[in-house]
């Protein structure tokens, strides 16, 4: 039987959309290019048996506030065992001079840590948290409201007592905010380390909220770790979908959209299989690829221009290690371990890193490094005594010498990073590393075509590609130029990371267009009787 909805792509956002549509009683088919579903939300045995590695995303702090989990609208917690650990300390970061910063779940302890470097910075951190607590509901409401289906962020902010301050702040860069509020180079460096985890250059206008939202979320819930690995979220979503008659077919990359009389009615795979949908098609294909799946002249000029000028963002670089001990940071105050740890240069080093990355200059030093060791709080990911350690950083897509130079270049860069890390974690030596895998940006792209040029977050998040401009002005409400075609995933608002927001928002739009009350579906509870119309929307 022909499905009601075909979903192209099985990342966590498109699976969330699919699950809500299935909850509404629709027949849903998901087709995925990769051998396994999940996109960037996958846990795999990449190196040795028994060692479960998050091949991309590890932290799930942001999705914890999404009603899909906060209200358990799909029963992923109650019925599928989704459970999180909130590690403490939240983070530990080493500075170039051997100093360090440890962030704790205890707010007062973190305020005191800022105060070690400057009493004024301790006060500034307390003020930052309090001020964002007062307004975060406004930003959350805007993010969870598809464009055009409710008040815009500007309209919501206008009702806030400090509207003009926040209207200015969200236009600033993260660096503008940090240097205005904090005075010590240690506080500034730590906050830049935290905010740069979105792979977004810190001096780009429109990134100012990263200095508030990420820190606030971590202070409340740490770097939330899903027991068993990120892929357990994917497993739960697939199970929910299949329990309601949906299907996920992997290893079937989509090659083109099926258009009839200007309407999208399905997709065709690279192998020639055609999957038609009686009511709607949902895509999480990267927009820079989506536009090639229909004749270029059939897209509106404005949409074509927006996608041609779409900035895919800053690529990532990864070093995956299996070890028999975790990285232990030696400090003047004693040894420290943390699930989320790393090193960072001084602010000028981080700002230069962003400039170099945006202008294609190969990174040869280590100005920023994230070291993730989830086995510290989730030991079941490895055999007894074992650890998975992931070094994440930023790098340009193409090294000197071109893409063919990556095998040698990535090995040398990984060696530099490990040598650098051992300045802080001297016991993390080669003899404790059981196996290692290095991924260049080209490797990330080869493993997941959605990660264009090896980027994790679906595109830059400056003003040109945020809110009503993502992925294109006029098409931010998940409806694409062809009737019947909808877009979700990291190229839609609010962007990448494990948030589930694009998935839930897209479901709201599709349901409304199909004549189904979204509020009756996007709520706690089981499958509903929709009373939906049988015809697709015009």
WOUR-V527771 format. One line per field, one symbol per residue. phi: phi as a letter, one per 30 degrees, with the letter a starting at -180 (. if undefined). burial: # if it has 24 or more other ideal C-beta (glycine too) atoms within 12 Angstrom, else .. A space follows every 50 residues. Layout:
BEGIN
phi = ???
burial = ???
END
This chain:
BEGIN
phi = .dddbcccjbddddddeeddddddjddbcccbdddbdkhdcbbbddbbei cccddbdbdbedddcdeecechdcidddcbidbcccdbddabbccedjda bbccddedddedddddcaeddddddddeddddedbddddddddcceeica dddedddeddecedddddedcddededdddcbcdddddddddedddddhb edcdejcedddcddddddddbicecdejjeddddeddddedddcidbccc ibddcadccbhicdclbbdddjdcbccdbabccbdeddceddcbeeddde eddeddddcdddjcdcbbbcbcbcaddcdcbdcjdbbaecblbaddeddd ddedddddcicedccbdaacccbdddcbdddbeeicbcbcccacaddbde jiedddeddddddddddddddddcbdddcedccdabbccdeddddddadd dehicccikecdedbbhdccdaejbccidcedejcbbbjddcdcjdidci deddddeeddedddicdeddcdadkddcddiddccddd
burial = ..################################.#############.. ####################.######..#.###############..## #####.#..##.###.#...##.###.##.##..##.##########.#. .##..##..#.....#..###########.##.################# #########################################..#.####. .########...#######.....#################.##....#. ..##.##..####################.#....############.## ####..##...##.##################...############.#. .....#..##.###.###.###.##..#...##############.#### ############.##########.########.################# ##############.#.#.####....#.#.#...#..
END
